[in-house]
Amino acid sequence: LRGNLVHKGAIARRSPNSPEAEMISNISEKIGPARKPHRCEECGRTIPKGEVYLRQVNADGSQVWTFKAHTDCAALGVAYRTKHRLWDEYDWLPMYELADGDHLLGQWRGHYPHAVCRLEFNQS
């Protein structure tokens, strides 16, 4: 499951062919139950205490941050950004901002039903 959720190691920022491309390093990654409620950085909904979620610590130069998401929201985000080649830092938006209509949600419903439902709930 873990290998399907995120791109481990370095993720290209800017065009991979660009000579000044920076890399985001994945420092650590954990999938486990939440000890307290968190906000999913993909769907924007709450990850309740006890629910299994993805916690990832990333670094880019001197900046370090933690990414937290429902596991299926993270998987949807990776699949969507990979399909549409949106790994550039300037194109990165959370899924709740990318999901601006039924065309996106309908396309992914069969693969990530719970993530799509959380995104639809945000739109209402």
Disulfide bonds with the S-S distance in Angstrom:
none
